[in-house]
């Protein structure tokens, strides 16, 4: 019965060692979230943080509601 425990421990140690070396090889680049540029202030924001505005069928991403309003004002002046 004792031998079985040692075999199990040895197997677990082998698994851990093998897992570590495999993890090094399989290391992937972290997924880069898509970013958008605020057309008003030029700041880059991610989709999750952006205030999305629809203007004439086009989607614009803003860092804040202030920039969205400023963008709308700029568009109306034309
Ligand atoms: Zn902005």
PDB file of the backbone (N, CA, C, O) and the ligand in Angstrom, with CONECT records:
HET     ZN  A 101       1
ATOM      1  N   UNK A   1       0.837  -1.214   0.000  1.00  0.00           N
ATOM      2  CA  UNK A   1       0.000   0.000   0.000  1.00  0.00           C
ATOM      3  C   UNK A   1       0.868   1.259   0.000  1.00  0.00           C
ATOM      4  O   UNK A   1       0.558   2.244  -0.670  1.00  0.00           O
ATOM      5  N   UNK A   2       1.966   1.206   0.767  1.00  0.00           N
ATOM      6  CA  UNK A   2       2.881   2.351   0.820  1.00  0.00           C
ATOM      7  C   UNK A   2       3.503   2.639  -0.540  1.00  0.00           C
ATOM      8  O   UNK A   2       3.653   3.794  -0.941  1.00  0.00           O
ATOM      9  N   UNK A   3       3.852   1.593  -1.226  1.00  0.00           N
ATOM     10  CA  UNK A   3       4.486   1.738  -2.557  1.00  0.00           C
ATOM     11  C   UNK A   3       3.556   2.505  -3.497  1.00  0.00           C
ATOM     12  O   UNK A   3       3.996   3.347  -4.279  1.00  0.00           O
ATOM     13  N   UNK A   4       2.282   2.200  -3.405  1.00  0.00           N
ATOM     14  CA  UNK A   4       1.289   2.867  -4.262  1.00  0.00           C
ATOM     15  C   UNK A   4       1.303   4.381  -4.013  1.00  0.00           C
ATOM     16  O   UNK A   4       1.212   5.170  -4.954  1.00  0.00           O
ATOM     17  N   UNK A   5       1.417   4.778  -2.743  1.00  0.00           N
ATOM     18  CA  UNK A   5       1.462   6.211  -2.399  1.00  0.00           C
ATOM     19  C   UNK A   5       2.692   6.866  -3.013  1.00  0.00           C
ATOM     20  O   UNK A   5       2.603   7.961  -3.569  1.00  0.00           O
ATOM     21  N   UNK A   6       3.845   6.196  -2.914  1.00  0.00           N
ATOM     22  CA  UNK A   6       5.085   6.749  -3.470  1.00  0.00           C
ATOM     23  C   UNK A   6       5.003   6.861  -4.988  1.00  0.00           C
ATOM     24  O   UNK A   6       5.488   7.818  -5.592  1.00  0.00           O
ATOM     25  N   UNK A   7       4.380   5.861  -5.578  1.00  0.00           N
ATOM     26  CA  UNK A   7       4.216   5.894  -7.044  1.00  0.00           C
ATOM     27  C   UNK A   7       3.344   7.091  -7.424  1.00  0.00           C
ATOM     28  O   UNK A   7       3.621   7.817  -8.379  1.00  0.00           O
ATOM     29  N   UNK A   8       2.280   7.264  -6.637  1.00  0.00           N
ATOM     30  CA  UNK A   8       1.352   8.374  -6.884  1.00  0.00           C
ATOM     31  C   UNK A   8       2.064   9.722  -6.729  1.00  0.00           C
ATOM     32  O   UNK A   8       1.888  10.618  -7.555  1.00  0.00           O
ATOM     33  N   UNK A   9       2.874   9.863  -5.662  1.00  0.00           N
ATOM     34  CA  UNK A   9       3.626  11.095  -5.421  1.00  0.00           C
ATOM     35  C   UNK A   9       4.611  11.363  -6.552  1.00  0.00           C
ATOM     36  O   UNK A   9       4.759  12.488  -7.029  1.00  0.00           O
ATOM     37  N   UNK A  10       5.273  10.297  -6.958  1.00  0.00           N
ATOM     38  CA  UNK A  10       6.236  10.420  -8.059  1.00  0.00           C
ATOM     39  C   UNK A  10       5.545  10.856  -9.334  1.00  0.00           C
ATOM     40  O   UNK A  10       6.056  11.682 -10.091  1.00  0.00           O
ATOM     41  N   UNK A  11       4.366  10.281  -9.559  1.00  0.00           N
ATOM     42  CA  UNK A  11       3.603  10.621 -10.758  1.00  0.00           C
ATOM     43  C   UNK A  11       3.163  12.088 -10.711  1.00  0.00           C
ATOM     44  O   UNK A  11       3.242  12.801 -11.711  1.00  0.00           O
ATOM     45  N   UNK A  12       2.696  12.531  -9.532  1.00  0.00           N
ATOM     46  CA  UNK A  12       2.259  13.921  -9.382  1.00  0.00           C
ATOM     47  C   UNK A  12       3.421  14.894  -9.592  1.00  0.00           C
ATOM     48  O   UNK A  12       3.268  15.924 -10.248  1.00  0.00           O
ATOM     49  N   UNK A  13       4.597  14.552  -9.020  1.00  0.00           N
ATOM     50  CA  UNK A  13       5.785  15.391  -9.185  1.00  0.00           C
ATOM     51  C   UNK A  13       6.174  15.461 -10.661  1.00  0.00           C
ATOM     52  O   UNK A  13       6.562  16.514 -11.166  1.00  0.00           O
ATOM     53  N   UNK A  14       6.063  14.314 -11.343  1.00  0.00           N
ATOM     54  CA  UNK A  14       6.367  14.263 -12.773  1.00  0.00           C
ATOM     55  C   UNK A  14       5.396  15.138 -13.552  1.00  0.00           C
ATOM     56  O   UNK A  14       5.794  15.877 -14.452  1.00  0.00           O
ATOM     57  N   UNK A  15       4.103  15.047 -13.194  1.00  0.00           N
ATOM     58  CA  UNK A  15       3.075  15.850 -13.863  1.00  0.00           C
ATOM     59  C   UNK A  15       3.344  17.348 -13.678  1.00  0.00           C
ATOM     60  O   UNK A  15       3.239  18.128 -14.625  1.00  0.00           O
ATOM     61  N   UNK A  16       3.693  17.738 -12.444  1.00  0.00           N
ATOM     62  CA  UNK A  16       3.963  19.145 -12.148  1.00  0.00           C
ATOM     63  C   UNK A  16       5.143  19.662 -12.964  1.00  0.00           C
ATOM     64  O   UNK A  16       5.099  20.748 -13.542  1.00  0.00           O
ATOM     65  N   UNK A  17       6.211  18.841 -12.994  1.00  0.00           N
ATOM     66  CA  UNK A  17       7.411  19.234 -13.724  1.00  0.00           C
ATOM     67  C   UNK A  17       7.119  19.354 -15.210  1.00  0.00           C
ATOM     68  O   UNK A  17       7.526  20.316 -15.861  1.00  0.00           O
ATOM     69  N   UNK A  18       6.406  18.364 -15.737  1.00  0.00           N
ATOM     70  CA  UNK A  18       6.053  18.349 -17.159  1.00  0.00           C
ATOM     71  C   UNK A  18       5.137  19.526 -17.483  1.00  0.00           C
ATOM     72  O   UNK A  18       5.290  20.177 -18.516  1.00  0.00           O
ATOM     73  N   UNK A  19       4.188  19.789 -16.593  1.00  0.00           N
ATOM     74  CA  UNK A  19       3.245  20.887 -16.790  1.00  0.00           C
ATOM     75  C   UNK A  19       3.960  22.224 -16.862  1.00  0.00           C
ATOM     76  O   UNK A  19       3.625  23.072 -17.689  1.00  0.00           O
ATOM     77  N   UNK A  20       4.957  22.415 -15.985  1.00  0.00           N
ATOM     78  CA  UNK A  20       5.707  23.668 -15.966  1.00  0.00           C
ATOM     79  C   UNK A  20       6.450  23.906 -17.270  1.00  0.00           C
ATOM     80  O   UNK A  20       6.414  25.000 -17.833  1.00  0.00           O
ATOM     81  N   UNK A  21       7.133  22.848 -17.748  1.00  0.00           N
ATOM     82  CA  UNK A  21       7.915  23.016 -18.966  1.00  0.00           C
ATOM     83  C   UNK A  21       7.007  23.241 -20.176  1.00  0.00           C
ATOM     84  O   UNK A  21       7.360  23.963 -21.108  1.00  0.00           O
ATOM     85  N   UNK A  22       5.828  22.609 -20.144  1.00  0.00           N
ATOM     86  CA  UNK A  22       4.872  22.798 -21.244  1.00  0.00           C
ATOM     87  C   UNK A  22       4.287  24.210 -21.209  1.00  0.00           C
ATOM     88  O   UNK A  22       4.044  24.821 -22.250  1.00  0.00           O
ATOM     89  N   UNK A  23       4.068  24.712 -20.004  1.00  0.00           N
ATOM     90  CA  UNK A  23       3.500  26.051 -19.860  1.00  0.00           C
ATOM     91  C   UNK A  23       4.430  27.103 -20.463  1.00  0.00           C
ATOM     92  O   UNK A  23       3.978  28.098 -21.030  1.00  0.00           O
ATOM     93  N   UNK A  24       5.728  26.868 -20.331  1.00  0.00           N
ATOM     94  CA  UNK A  24       6.697  27.803 -20.896  1.00  0.00           C
ATOM     95  C   UNK A  24       6.612  27.851 -22.415  1.00  0.00           C
ATOM     96  O   UNK A  24       6.688  28.915 -23.030  1.00  0.00           O
ATOM     97  N   UNK A  25       6.450  26.667 -23.002  1.00  0.00           N
ATOM     98  CA  UNK A  25       6.400  26.578 -24.462  1.00  0.00           C
ATOM     99  C   UNK A  25       5.083  27.174 -24.974  1.00  0.00           C
ATOM    100  O   UNK A  25       5.052  27.901 -25.967  1.00  0.00           O
ATOM    101  N   UNK A  26       3.984  26.839 -24.257  1.00  0.00           N
ATOM    102  CA  UNK A  26       2.660  27.245 -24.722  1.00  0.00           C
ATOM    103  C   UNK A  26       2.316  28.682 -24.324  1.00  0.00           C
ATOM    104  O   UNK A  26       1.167  29.102 -24.461  1.00  0.00           O
ATOM    105  N   UNK A  27       3.290  29.429 -23.839  1.00  0.00           N
ATOM    106  CA  UNK A  27       3.019  30.802 -23.412  1.00  0.00           C
ATOM    107  C   UNK A  27       2.539  31.641 -24.601  1.00  0.00           C
ATOM    108  O   UNK A  27       3.223  31.763 -25.617  1.00  0.00           O
ATOM    109  N   UNK A  28       1.370  32.201 -24.444  1.00  0.00           N
ATOM    110  CA  UNK A  28       0.779  32.974 -25.536  1.00  0.00           C
ATOM    111  C   UNK A  28       0.824  34.459 -25.213  1.00  0.00           C
ATOM    112  O   UNK A  28       0.871  34.858 -24.050  1.00  0.00           O
ATOM    113  N   UNK A  29       0.810  35.256 -26.251  1.00  0.00           N
ATOM    114  CA  UNK A  29       0.723  36.708 -26.090  1.00  0.00           C
ATOM    115  C   UNK A  29      -0.663  37.044 -25.535  1.00  0.00           C
ATOM    116  O   UNK A  29      -1.657  36.469 -25.980  1.00  0.00           O
ATOM    117  N   UNK A  30      -0.744  37.945 -24.589  1.00  0.00           N
ATOM    118  CA  UNK A  30      -2.071  38.298 -24.082  1.00  0.00           C
ATOM    119  C   UNK A  30      -2.918  38.939 -25.177  1.00  0.00           C
ATOM    120  O   UNK A  30      -2.431  39.761 -25.952  1.00  0.00           O
ATOM    121  N   UNK A  31      -4.174  38.559 -25.230  1.00  0.00           N
ATOM    122  CA  UNK A  31      -5.069  39.089 -26.259  1.00  0.00           C
ATOM    123  C   UNK A  31      -5.191  40.607 -26.111  1.00  0.00           C
ATOM    124  O   UNK A  31      -5.540  41.116 -25.046  1.00  0.00           O
ATOM    125  N   UNK A  32      -4.898  41.307 -27.189  1.00  0.00           N
ATOM    126  CA  UNK A  32      -4.976  42.770 -27.153  1.00  0.00           C
ATOM    127  C   UNK A  32      -6.400  43.191 -27.488  1.00  0.00           C
ATOM    128  O   UNK A  32      -6.922  42.858 -28.552  1.00  0.00           O
ATOM    129  N   UNK A  33      -7.015  43.915 -26.583  1.00  0.00           N
ATOM    130  CA  UNK A  33      -8.381  44.387 -26.803  1.00  0.00           C
ATOM    131  C   UNK A  33      -8.385  45.440 -27.902  1.00  0.00           C
ATOM    132  O   UNK A  33      -7.467  46.253 -28.007  1.00  0.00           O
ATOM    133  N   UNK A  34      -9.424  45.412 -28.710  1.00  0.00           N
ATOM    134  CA  UNK A  34      -9.545  46.374 -29.814  1.00  0.00           C
ATOM    135  C   UNK A  34      -9.747  47.774 -29.239  1.00  0.00           C
ATOM    136  O   UNK A  34     -10.570  47.988 -28.350  1.00  0.00           O
ATOM    137  N   UNK A  35      -8.979  48.713 -29.767  1.00  0.00           N
ATOM    138  CA  UNK A  35      -9.114  50.087 -29.285  1.00  0.00           C
ATOM    139  C   UNK A  35      -9.584  51.006 -30.410  1.00  0.00           C
ATOM    140  O   UNK A  35      -9.368  50.737 -31.592  1.00  0.00           O
ATOM    141  N   UNK A  36     -10.224  52.080 -30.014  1.00  0.00           N
ATOM    142  CA  UNK A  36     -10.732  53.065 -30.962  1.00  0.00           C
ATOM    143  C   UNK A  36     -10.216  54.437 -30.571  1.00  0.00           C
ATOM    144  O   UNK A  36     -10.008  54.724 -29.392  1.00  0.00           O
ATOM    145  N   UNK A  37     -10.012  55.279 -31.570  1.00  0.00           N
ATOM    146  CA  UNK A  37      -9.534  56.626 -31.269  1.00  0.00           C
ATOM    147  C   UNK A  37     -10.708  57.588 -31.181  1.00  0.00           C
ATOM    148  O   UNK A  37     -11.583  57.626 -32.046  1.00  0.00           O
ATOM    149  N   UNK A  38     -10.694  58.354 -30.116  1.00  0.00           N
ATOM    150  CA  UNK A  38     -11.675  59.423 -29.931  1.00  0.00           C
ATOM    151  C   UNK A  38     -11.399  60.494 -30.979  1.00  0.00           C
ATOM    152  O   UNK A  38     -10.317  61.079 -30.969  1.00  0.00           O
ATOM    153  N   UNK A  39     -12.351  60.776 -31.896  1.00  0.00           N
ATOM    154  CA  UNK A  39     -12.080  61.771 -32.952  1.00  0.00           C
ATOM    155  C   UNK A  39     -11.990  63.202 -32.422  1.00  0.00           C
ATOM    156  O   UNK A  39     -11.530  64.094 -33.136  1.00  0.00           O
ATOM    157  N   UNK A  40     -12.418  63.431 -31.193  1.00  0.00           N
ATOM    158  CA  UNK A  40     -12.393  64.792 -30.634  1.00  0.00           C
ATOM    159  C   UNK A  40     -11.072  65.063 -29.933  1.00  0.00           C
ATOM    160  O   UNK A  40     -10.380  66.020 -30.281  1.00  0.00           O
ATOM    161  N   UNK A  41     -10.705  64.244 -28.952  1.00  0.00           N
ATOM    162  CA  UNK A  41      -9.497  64.511 -28.173  1.00  0.00           C
ATOM    163  C   UNK A  41      -8.329  63.592 -28.548  1.00  0.00           C
ATOM    164  O   UNK A  41      -7.208  63.807 -28.086  1.00  0.00           O
ATOM    165  N   UNK A  42      -8.576  62.572 -29.381  1.00  0.00           N
ATOM    166  CA  UNK A  42      -7.488  61.730 -29.870  1.00  0.00           C
ATOM    167  C   UNK A  42      -7.045  60.631 -28.931  1.00  0.00           C
ATOM    168  O   UNK A  42      -6.059  59.942 -29.192  1.00  0.00           O
ATOM    169  N   UNK A  43      -7.771  60.465 -27.834  1.00  0.00           N
ATOM    170  CA  UNK A  43      -7.435  59.433 -26.848  1.00  0.00           C
ATOM    171  C   UNK A  43      -7.899  58.071 -27.369  1.00  0.00           C
ATOM    172  O   UNK A  43      -8.917  57.975 -28.053  1.00  0.00           O
ATOM    173  N   UNK A  44      -7.138  57.017 -27.037  1.00  0.00           N
ATOM    174  CA  UNK A  44      -7.530  55.664 -27.430  1.00  0.00           C
ATOM    175  C   UNK A  44      -8.312  55.005 -26.307  1.00  0.00           C
ATOM    176  O   UNK A  44      -7.876  55.000 -25.156  1.00  0.00           O
ATOM    177  N   UNK A  45      -9.479  54.445 -26.646  1.00  0.00           N
ATOM    178  CA  UNK A  45     -10.291  53.759 -25.661  1.00  0.00           C
ATOM    179  C   UNK A  45     -10.664  52.372 -26.145  1.00  0.00           C
ATOM    180  O   UNK A  45     -10.736  52.122 -27.348  1.00  0.00           O
ATOM    181  N   UNK A  46     -10.900  51.477 -25.207  1.00  0.00           N
ATOM    182  CA  UNK A  46     -11.346  50.134 -25.559  1.00  0.00           C
ATOM    183  C   UNK A  46     -12.858  50.161 -25.723  1.00  0.00           C
ATOM    184  O   UNK A  46     -13.547  51.044 -25.213  1.00  0.00           O
ATOM    185  N   UNK A  47     -13.353  49.161 -26.453  1.00  0.00           N
ATOM    186  CA  UNK A  47     -14.794  49.069 -26.725  1.00  0.00           C
ATOM    187  C   UNK A  47     -15.604  49.139 -25.429  1.00  0.00           C
ATOM    188  O   UNK A  47     -16.663  49.765 -25.384  1.00  0.00           O
ATOM    189  N   UNK A  48     -15.091  48.486 -24.368  1.00  0.00           N
ATOM    190  CA  UNK A  48     -15.826  48.425 -23.102  1.00  0.00           C
ATOM    191  C   UNK A  48     -15.928  49.799 -22.436  1.00  0.00           C
ATOM    192  O   UNK A  48     -16.938  50.107 -21.804  1.00  0.00           O
ATOM    193  N   UNK A  49     -14.879  50.630 -22.575  1.00  0.00           N
ATOM    194  CA  UNK A  49     -14.873  51.926 -21.900  1.00  0.00           C
ATOM    195  C   UNK A  49     -15.475  53.039 -22.756  1.00  0.00           C
ATOM    196  O   UNK A  49     -15.779  54.120 -22.250  1.00  0.00           O
ATOM    197  N   UNK A  50     -15.646  52.776 -24.040  1.00  0.00           N
ATOM    198  CA  UNK A  50     -16.027  53.840 -24.958  1.00  0.00           C
ATOM    199  C   UNK A  50     -17.491  54.196 -24.853  1.00  0.00           C
ATOM    200  O   UNK A  50     -18.338  53.361 -24.535  1.00  0.00           O
ATOM    201  N   UNK A  51     -17.772  55.470 -25.130  1.00  0.00           N
ATOM    202  CA  UNK A  51     -19.141  55.938 -25.328  1.00  0.00           C
ATOM    203  C   UNK A  51     -19.358  55.895 -26.837  1.00  0.00           C
ATOM    204  O   UNK A  51     -18.721  56.638 -27.583  1.00  0.00           O
ATOM    205  N   UNK A  52     -20.258  55.024 -27.280  1.00  0.00           N
ATOM    206  CA  UNK A  52     -20.437  54.844 -28.717  1.00  0.00           C
ATOM    207  C   UNK A  52     -21.556  55.745 -29.216  1.00  0.00           C
ATOM    208  O   UNK A  52     -22.662  55.758 -28.676  1.00  0.00           O
ATOM    209  N   UNK A  53     -21.234  56.502 -30.266  1.00  0.00           N
ATOM    210  CA  UNK A  53     -22.231  57.379 -30.866  1.00  0.00           C
ATOM    211  C   UNK A  53     -22.438  57.015 -32.326  1.00  0.00           C
ATOM    212  O   UNK A  53     -21.483  56.715 -33.042  1.00  0.00           O
ATOM    213  N   UNK A  54     -23.684  57.042 -32.762  1.00  0.00           N
ATOM    214  CA  UNK A  54     -23.991  56.791 -34.162  1.00  0.00           C
ATOM    215  C   UNK A  54     -24.299  58.107 -34.855  1.00  0.00           C
ATOM    216  O   UNK A  54     -25.203  58.838 -34.453  1.00  0.00           O
ATOM    217  N   UNK A  55     -23.532  58.401 -35.906  1.00  0.00           N
ATOM    218  CA  UNK A  55     -23.771  59.623 -36.641  1.00  0.00           C
ATOM    219  C   UNK A  55     -23.746  59.334 -38.134  1.00  0.00           C
ATOM    220  O   UNK A  55     -22.726  58.905 -38.674  1.00  0.00           O
ATOM    221  N   UNK A  56     -24.859  59.568 -38.790  1.00  0.00           N
ATOM    222  CA  UNK A  56     -25.010  59.325 -40.228  1.00  0.00           C
ATOM    223  C   UNK A  56     -24.585  57.903 -40.583  1.00  0.00           C
ATOM    224  O   UNK A  56     -23.869  57.681 -41.560  1.00  0.00           O
ATOM    225  N   UNK A  57     -25.037  56.946 -39.778  1.00  0.00           N
ATOM    226  CA  UNK A  57     -24.778  55.535 -40.053  1.00  0.00           C
ATOM    227  C   UNK A  57     -23.398  55.051 -39.669  1.00  0.00           C
ATOM    228  O   UNK A  57     -23.108  53.860 -39.784  1.00  0.00           O
ATOM    229  N   UNK A  58     -22.530  55.960 -39.211  1.00  0.00           N
ATOM    230  CA  UNK A  58     -21.180  55.554 -38.803  1.00  0.00           C
ATOM    231  C   UNK A  58     -21.082  55.512 -37.286  1.00  0.00           C
ATOM    232  O   UNK A  58     -21.692  56.314 -36.579  1.00  0.00           O
ATOM    233  N   UNK A  59     -20.295  54.551 -36.806  1.00  0.00           N
ATOM    234  CA  UNK A  59     -20.097  54.397 -35.360  1.00  0.00           C
ATOM    235  C   UNK A  59     -18.834  55.127 -34.933  1.00  0.00           C
ATOM    236  O   UNK A  59     -17.766  54.935 -35.516  1.00  0.00           O
ATOM    237  N   UNK A  60     -18.960  55.945 -33.937  1.00  0.00           N
ATOM    238  CA  UNK A  60     -17.810  56.664 -33.385  1.00  0.00           C
ATOM    239  C   UNK A  60     -17.653  56.309 -31.912  1.00  0.00           C
ATOM    240  O   UNK A  60     -18.630  56.109 -31.190  1.00  0.00           O
ATOM    241  N   UNK A  61     -16.397  56.237 -31.491  1.00  0.00           N
ATOM    242  CA  UNK A  61     -16.114  55.889 -30.098  1.00  0.00           C
ATOM    243  C   UNK A  61     -15.494  57.089 -29.392  1.00  0.00           C
ATOM    244  O   UNK A  61     -14.505  57.658 -29.856  1.00  0.00           O
ATOM    245  N   UNK A  62     -16.083  57.458 -28.277  1.00  0.00           N
ATOM    246  CA  UNK A  62     -15.616  58.614 -27.504  1.00  0.00           C
ATOM    247  C   UNK A  62     -15.226  58.188 -26.094  1.00  0.00           C
ATOM    248  O   UNK A  62     -15.705  57.188 -25.558  1.00  0.00           O
ATOM    249  N   UNK A  63     -14.317  59.007 -25.506  1.00  0.00           N
ATOM    250  CA  UNK A  63     -13.868  58.691 -24.149  1.00  0.00           C
ATOM    251  C   UNK A  63     -14.918  59.090 -23.126  1.00  0.00           C
ATOM    252  O   UNK A  63     -14.951  58.545 -22.023  1.00  0.00           O
ATOM    253  N   UNK A  64     -15.780  60.041 -23.484  1.00  0.00           N
ATOM    254  CA  UNK A  64     -16.806  60.505 -22.540  1.00  0.00           C
ATOM    255  C   UNK A  64     -17.974  61.113 -23.300  1.00  0.00           C
ATOM    256  O   UNK A  64     -17.884  61.358 -24.503  1.00  0.00           O
ATOM    257  N   UNK A  65     -19.057  61.351 -22.596  1.00  0.00           N
ATOM    258  CA  UNK A  65     -20.225  61.999 -23.202  1.00  0.00           C
ATOM    259  C   UNK A  65     -19.894  63.417 -23.659  1.00  0.00           C
ATOM    260  O   UNK A  65     -20.447  63.895 -24.650  1.00  0.00           O
ATOM    261  N   UNK A  66     -18.993  64.092 -22.943  1.00  0.00           N
ATOM    262  CA  UNK A  66     -18.584  65.449 -23.326  1.00  0.00           C
ATOM    263  C   UNK A  66     -18.025  65.461 -24.743  1.00  0.00           C
ATOM    264  O   UNK A  66     -18.378  66.325 -25.546  1.00  0.00           O
ATOM    265  N   UNK A  67     -17.160  64.509 -25.050  1.00  0.00           N
ATOM    266  CA  UNK A  67     -16.553  64.439 -26.384  1.00  0.00           C
ATOM    267  C   UNK A  67     -17.609  64.131 -27.438  1.00  0.00           C
ATOM    268  O   UNK A  67     -17.563  64.665 -28.547  1.00  0.00           O
ATOM    269  N   UNK A  68     -18.576  63.257 -27.083  1.00  0.00           N
ATOM    270  CA  UNK A  68     -19.654  62.935 -28.020  1.00  0.00           C
ATOM    271  C   UNK A  68     -20.444  64.194 -28.368  1.00  0.00           C
ATOM    272  O   UNK A  68     -20.739  64.453 -29.535  1.00  0.00           O
ATOM    273  N   UNK A  69     -20.781  64.971 -27.343  1.00  0.00           N
ATOM    274  CA  UNK A  69     -21.545  66.207 -27.575  1.00  0.00           C
ATOM    275  C   UNK A  69     -20.730  67.205 -28.395  1.00  0.00           C
ATOM    276  O   UNK A  69     -21.256  67.862 -29.294  1.00  0.00           O
ATOM    277  N   UNK A  70     -19.437  67.310 -28.074  1.00  0.00           N
ATOM    278  CA  UNK A  70     -18.576  68.228 -28.834  1.00  0.00           C
ATOM    279  C   UNK A  70     -18.500  67.802 -30.294  1.00  0.00           C
ATOM    280  O   UNK A  70     -18.506  68.638 -31.198  1.00  0.00           O
ATOM    281  N   UNK A  71     -18.427  66.481 -30.515  1.00  0.00           N
ATOM    282  CA  UNK A  71     -18.355  65.961 -31.877  1.00  0.00           C
ATOM    283  C   UNK A  71     -19.640  66.288 -32.644  1.00  0.00           C
ATOM    284  O   UNK A  71     -19.593  66.672 -33.813  1.00  0.00           O
ATOM    285  N   UNK A  72     -20.781  66.133 -31.977  1.00  0.00           N
ATOM    286  CA  UNK A  72     -22.071  66.452 -32.602  1.00  0.00           C
ATOM    287  C   UNK A  72     -22.139  67.933 -32.968  1.00  0.00           C
ATOM    288  O   UNK A  72     -22.642  68.292 -34.033  1.00  0.00           O
ATOM    289  N   UNK A  73     -21.628  68.797 -32.075  1.00  0.00           N
ATOM    290  CA  UNK A  73     -21.611  70.237 -32.345  1.00  0.00           C
ATOM    291  C   UNK A  73     -20.751  70.556 -33.561  1.00  0.00           C
ATOM    292  O   UNK A  73     -21.124  71.373 -34.402  1.00  0.00           O
ATOM    293  N   UNK A  74     -19.587  69.897 -33.644  1.00  0.00           N
ATOM    294  CA  UNK A  74     -18.677  70.117 -34.785  1.00  0.00           C
ATOM    295  C   UNK A  74     -19.379  69.714 -36.080  1.00  0.00           C
ATOM    296  O   UNK A  74     -19.281  70.411 -37.090  1.00  0.00           O
ATOM    297  N   UNK A  75     -20.097  68.569 -36.042  1.00  0.00           N
ATOM    298  CA  UNK A  75     -20.785  68.074 -37.234  1.00  0.00           C
ATOM    299  C   UNK A  75     -21.900  69.029 -37.667  1.00  0.00           C
ATOM    300  O   UNK A  75     -22.123  69.240 -38.859  1.00  0.00           O
ATOM    301  N   UNK A  76     -22.602  69.609 -36.669  1.00  0.00           N
ATOM    302  CA  UNK A  76     -23.724  70.495 -36.983  1.00  0.00           C
ATOM    303  C   UNK A  76     -23.254  71.816 -37.582  1.00  0.00           C
ATOM    304  O   UNK A  76     -23.980  72.450 -38.348  1.00  0.00           O
ATOM    305  N   UNK A  77     -22.026  72.231 -37.226  1.00  0.00           N
ATOM    306  CA  UNK A  77     -21.504  73.497 -37.730  1.00  0.00           C
ATOM    307  C   UNK A  77     -21.226  73.443 -39.230  1.00  0.00           C
ATOM    308  O   UNK A  77     -21.203  74.473 -39.904  1.00  0.00           O
ATOM    309  N   UNK A  78     -21.014  72.214 -39.753  1.00  0.00           N
ATOM    310  CA  UNK A  78     -20.673  72.106 -41.165  1.00  0.00           C
ATOM    311  C   UNK A  78     -21.872  72.387 -42.064  1.00  0.00           C
ATOM    312  O   UNK A  78     -21.751  72.337 -43.288  1.00  0.00           O
TER     313      UNK A  78
HETATM  314 ZN    ZN A 101     -12.337  62.410 -25.640  1.00  0.00          ZN
END
